[in-house]
């Protein structure tokens, strides 16, 4: 769809945009301009003259347009872990008479880790209740303060029914918090219609803003003025340059800012978001389903030793396809060595992402041809592919 706007190495089929998106070509000049033209020439004046200070809100609104959020309800900055922590702490404070954080075993581990750490620091009798993904609705009752879920399972791509679960959470009086790390830039979502209190996500996956790119947080507008940000950072103060000794929160979602925004990463994010101008998320989703369905059909026909680990129904699957294989790590290394880049997740999951901005049917067929050779000829069964690297 917009493949020419990305730097993609010759001979590579990149099926790992669900983990790290490729480099937008325009990001190089954008970062150079920010580095040399702004930082270099303006020095500290860049905070005002180049608009660095306002970028978290400006970029937040651009991301908000992709996820159905109202104007000025999304802000960019910090890491996804920090945003998970902020949203969860705020949600718990909204339900002080309840003690359960409900999540599921398919949630990304950092979300669970942040919940565990928050429980230790809040001084309340709180419980993190982790259930099977399909059992979440059955465990939503009046003991639940916050339902904290990731929309798309990072291992299998299984997708929660975000509308039904949010409605169910609200029916029992719980706060709904969604992690959209594998949703934003991959499929349509309408946060305004959904009504969830909080959503968080990252920008380095399907939004293609680069390694270490900042996270975003959404707060439903009608509650934003009363939300306790928990991490009361300097830049979330209503008047940061008044240098008050006591914290006073900024208006609405701006109070969820914490630390100094990463100016160079925001430059990359700005260039990455330019690519989305005029793109329909419905069209992206339709193309993703078409590509993933083709991939599943061809892999199952040509690589019978691989077992589909993702939902077969595309309506229940995000923009990734996972296959299980006992030697999945080695098989993935063999694929990468031959120019098909996916990744591996324990215990036996080979993951492949489908981002139609830069992946097409020819890429899928080329990837499956290489996979068939690797799997059927056992090209993965070599010592060099068995040695584990730090990042899988």
N, C-alpha and C positions, 0 to 999 in steps of 0.2 A: 504493500500500500504506500509506504514512504521509505522504502528500503534505501534509496539513494541518499537519504538524510543521515544515515548512520555509517560510522567507520566499522566495517566488518572485514576481518582479515581474509585474504584470498584463500579459497579452498575450505573454509570453515562453515559448518552448519551449526548455528548457535541456538541451542534449545535449552538455555539456562537463564533466560531473562526473568524467570520466576525467582531467581536468586540474586542476580546482578544484571541489570540491563546493559546493552552495549553503549559505546560512546556516541552521542550525537555530534555530527561534524561541527555544527555551529558552536558547540560548547568550548572548543579549543580557542576560537577567537574571542568568545565572550569572557572566558577566564583570563586571556591575555589582556583584554581591554580593562577588566577589573583590576588586574595585577599591576600593569604598567601605567595605563591611562588614568586609573583612579587612585589606587594605593600609592603608586609611584609618584604621580604628579600632584595629587591632592593631599596625600598624607592623611592626617587625622581629619582634615576637612571633608573627607569622603563620607563620613557619617551623615553630614547634612547635604553637601553639594551633590553627592552621587546617590543619595537616598538609601544608604545602607540600613539606617535605623528603621525605616518603614518597610523594608523588604519582607520580614516575616508575615506582615499583614497582607501585603500586596500578593505575595506568592500563595498565602493561605486562601485568598479569594479565588485565585486561578485554579488551585486544587479543588476548592469547594465546588466550582462549576462542573468538575468531572464526577463528583460524588453526590450531587443533588443537595448541597448545603446552601443555606441562605447566606447572603452577603454578610461579611464580618462575623462569621461563626467558626472559622477555621484559622489557626495560626501555625506557623512553621518554626521549628527550632528544636535544639537538643536531640536526644536519641529516642528511639521508640520505647526503650525500657523506661526512660524517665516519664514519657507521656502515659504509658500504662500505669505507672505509679501514681501520677497526678490524678488521672481519671478515677482510679479505684479508690484513692483516699477521699476524693470529693464525693464519690457515690456512697461510701460508707458513712460519711458524716451527714449525708442526707437521710439516712435511715439509722439513727443512733440506737433505736430499740431492737434492732435485728443483728444477728451475729454470723450469718453464713454468707460466704462468697462461693457462688456456684460456678464451677468450670467443668471442663471435660478433659479426658485423657488424650485427646487429639490436639489440645491447645499447644501453641509453641512454648517450649520450656521456659523461656525468659519471662513470659507472662505469669507463669506459675511461680517462678523464683521471686519475682517482684512482689507477688501477693504474700508469699511466705515471709519475706523481709518486712513488708509493711505490717503484717500481723504482729511481728516481734516488737515493733516500735510504737504501736498505737495505744498500748496499755488497756486494751479491751479484750474481753473473752470472745475472740473471733475464731471461726473455723473456715479453712479452705476445703470445700467439699468437691472432690474430683470424681466425676461419673463417666460412664461410657458415652460417646457422642450421641448415640441414638436414645439415651435415657435422660437427656437434659430436661425435656418437658415434664417427665414424670417426677422429677425432683424439685420442680418449682412450686414452692409453697410459701406460707407467710413467715417462715423463718429466714428466707433469703433476702439479704440486703442488696446485693449486686450480682447480677448474672454477667460474668466476664467470659466472653467467647471470642474465638477467631473464626471469621466467616468461612474461610476455606482452609481445610486441614493441610498443613504443610507437607505431610508425608504422602497422603493418598489423593489429595485434591477434593475429597468429599466436602460438599458444601452444605452448611446448615440452612434451614429454612429461616432466613433472617426476619422475614415479616411475621411468620407464625410464632417464633420464639419471643420476639420483642413484644408482641401482643399478649402472649401468655405471661411473660414477666410482669408486664404492667397490670394484668388482671389480678395478680397476687400481691401487687404493691411493691415489686422489686425494681431496682434501677437496671437499665440495660446498657451494657458497655460492649462495643464491638471492635475487634482488631481487624482492620481492612488491609493488612500488609499484602495479602495475595488477591485483593479485590480491586483496589484503586488502580486504574489504568488497564484493567483486564476485563471488566464487565460493568454493566450499568448498576448503579445503586442510587437510591433517592432518600437521602437522610432526612430531608424535610418531611416527606410522606411517612417515613418509617417511624419517626417520633422517638427514637432512642436518645437517651440523655447524653451519651458520650460515644465517640468513635476516635480511634487512633490509627496511624499507619505510617509506613516508611515511603521514601521516594526513590530508593536505589534499585527497586525491582522493575515493575512494569512502567514506572514513570521515568526511568533511565537517567537519573541525576548523578550517578556515579558512586563509587565506594565511599562510605562515610557520610553520604548525603543526609540532611536533617530529616527529622520526623515531622508529623503534623498531628494536631489534636482538634477535634470538633466538640463544641459544647452547644447543646440545644439552646437557641436564643432566649427562650422564656425563663430559663433557670440560670443563665450565665451571670447575671448581676448578683446572684446570691451564692455562687459556688465558691467553696473554700479551696484555693489552689494547693494547699499543703506544702509544696516546695515554693516558698515565697521569695523568689529571686528578685534581684535588683531591677531587672527589666520588666517584671510584672507589676512594679509599683506604679501608682497613678502618676507620680511625678518623680521619675528616677533621678533627675538632675536637681531636685530640691535637696537630695541627700538627707532625708529625714532619718532619724535614728530608729523610728518604728515603721513597720510595714503598713501601707494602705494599698489595697488592691486596685489595679487599673479597671477600666470599664470592660464589661463583658468578657469575651474570650481572650483579650489582651492580657488579662491577669494570669493566664496560663503560660506566658513567657517566663523563662527562668534565666538562662545564661546568655552571654554575648553571642549573637547570631554568627554562624560561620560564613563570612562574606564570600569567600572563594567558592565554597560549595553551593551557596545560593545563586551565584552566577551560572554555574553548571545547571542547576535546577531551572533557572529562568530560560536558558536555551532549550532544555529538554521539554519544557512546557510549551514552547513555541510550536513544536511539532504537532501538538494536539489541537491547534487552532483549526476549526472546520471539520474535525473528526467526530463522527457519531459513535458513541459507546455501544449503541445497538448494533452498528455495522461491525465494530471490533469483536463483539461477542459472537455474532453470527459467523464471522470468518474463523474465529478461534475454534468454535464447535466443528466447523467443516474440516479444518486441518487436523484436529485431534481425533475425529472420527475416522478420517483417512489413515492416520497413523496407527490407531488401534487395529483397524481391519488388516492392514498390511503386515504389521508385526505379528499378529496372531496367525496369519496365514504362513509366514515365512520363518518365524522363530517360536516354534511350539513349546520350547523349554521355558519360555517366559510366561508368567501368570499375571493377568491384569489385577492390579491392586486398587485401582481407582473405580469409582462407580461406573457401571456400563452406561447408565442413563446420563446423557450430557446435561440434563436439567439439574442433576445432583452433583455435577463435577465443575470445578473451577477451570482455569486455563492451563492446566497441567495434566499430564498422564503419567502414572506410575506403574511400573511392572516389578514384580518380585522375582528374585533369582538368588539361589543360595550363595553364589559367588558374585553377587551384584557389584561389589566394590571393584574387583578385578576386571569384570566385564566393562564397567564404566571407564576404567583407566585405558583399556584397550580401544574403546570407542573414541575417547579424547585424543589418543595418540594418532588416530586416523581421521581426525577432523570433525567428529561429531561430539559436540560438547553438551553434556547434561551434567547431573551430579548424583550423589549417592546419599541416602539417609538410612541409618540403622533401623532395623537389623539387616534388611535385605532389599531395600527399595532403590530402584533406578528411576530417577525423576527426569521428566522432559517437559519443558515449558513451551507454550505456543503463543507468540506475540505477533499478531498479523501486521503490525507496523513494519516488520522486517523479515518475517517468515512467510514463505509461500508453498504451494503444492510441490514445486520442483525440489525445494529444500527437504520436504518431508520424504519424497521418494528417494532422494539421494541418501538421506540418513538411514532409511530402512534397508537400502541395499547394502550399506556398510555394516549395519547391525546384523543382517543375515549372514554375511561372511564371518564376522567376529564370533557369532554364536554357533553357527553350524560347523565351522572349522575349529572351534575351541581356541581361537587365537588369543583369548584372555588368559589361558592357562600357562602363564609364564611368571617367573619369580619377580620380575620388575613391576608387574601389575598388582602383585599381592602386597607389596610394602605400603603401609598406610602413611599418608601425608597428613599434615596438621589440619588442613581444610579438605573436607570430602565432598 
